[in-house]
Amino acid sequence: MKGTMGSFVISLAIFAVPAVAQHPTAPRPSPHVEKPRQEVGGGYIPQHGPLEHRPLPKGGQADHPGHPLAPHVDAHDGRWYGHTDAHDSHYHLDHPWEHGHFPYAIGRDHVWRLAGGGPARFWFGGFYFSVAPYDVQYCDGWLWDSDDIILYPDPDHPGWYLAYDVRLGVYVHVEYLGT
């Protein structure tokens, strides 16, 4: 019996070694190393809309490394980059609020999931919007059937809202088209 038991124990030891080798203990992160936070997007939600005019840099350069060449919000300090002043003719509407105002609350506490469409006409919750023609270039990475957006008032351009894409951290001017 002792011989059989000994052979059994040795067999277990031989077969257990490869199993341990296949599943090494995962390295543990140092408690002093912080996980880097994304510069833009990644679920960051700004506290408020733009407070001041802050254009994008000219010459095709990003304002900071890791930032897109599109209107965006910096996830570290909440600054809105790429928002133009009230005199920008690209956002002039002859009939501001032609289709009325969006009837629900807007801002950081009101996240909406896109349900379809594209820049010319998209929707969520039975409400329809259109991206400003000048901004279409900035929403080419949007997922029109699943991205979360937040609407903020545009303080400088009557008739427009700013639709902020939570995943990407970029925003565009949008006009409310009604229900």
Rosetta blueprint (number, residue, H / E / L):
1 M L
2 K H
3 G H
4 T H
5 M H
6 G H
7 S H
8 F H
9 V H
10 I H
11 S H
12 L H
13 A H
14 I H
15 F H
16 A H
17 V H
18 P H
19 A H
20 V H
21 A H
22 Q H
23 H L
24 P L
25 T L
26 A L
27 P L
28 R L
29 P L
30 S L
31 P L
32 H L
33 V L
34 E L
35 K L
36 P L
37 R L
38 Q L
39 E L
40 V E
41 G L
42 G L
43 G L
44 Y L
45 I L
46 P L
47 Q L
48 H L
49 G L
50 P L
51 L L
52 E L
53 H L
54 R E
55 P L
56 L L
57 P L
58 K L
59 G L
60 G L
61 Q L
62 A L
63 D L
64 H L
65 P L
66 G L
67 H L
68 P L
69 L L
70 A L
71 P L
72 H E
73 V E
74 D E
75 A L
76 H L
77 D L
78 G L
79 R L
80 W E
81 Y E
82 G L
83 H E
84 T L
85 D L
86 A L
87 H L
88 D L
89 S H
90 H H
91 Y H
92 H L
93 L L
94 D L
95 H L
96 P L
97 W L
98 E L
99 H L
100 G L
101 H L
102 F L
103 P L
104 Y L
105 A L
106 I L
107 G L
108 R L
109 D L
110 H L
111 V E
112 W E
113 R E
114 L L
115 A L
116 G E
117 G E
118 G E
119 P L
120 A L
121 R E
122 F E
123 W E
124 F E
125 G L
126 G L
127 F E
128 Y E
129 F E
130 S E
131 V E
132 A L
133 P H
134 Y H
135 D H
136 V H
137 Q H
138 Y H
139 C H
140 D L
141 G L
142 W L
143 L L
144 W L
145 D L
146 S L
147 D L
148 D E
149 I E
150 I E
151 L E
152 Y E
153 P E
154 D L
155 P L
156 D L
157 H L
158 P L
159 G L
160 W L
161 Y E
162 L E
163 A E
164 Y E
165 D E
166 V L
167 R L
168 L L
169 G L
170 V E
171 Y E
172 V E
173 H E
174 V E
175 E E
176 Y E
177 L E
178 G E
179 T L
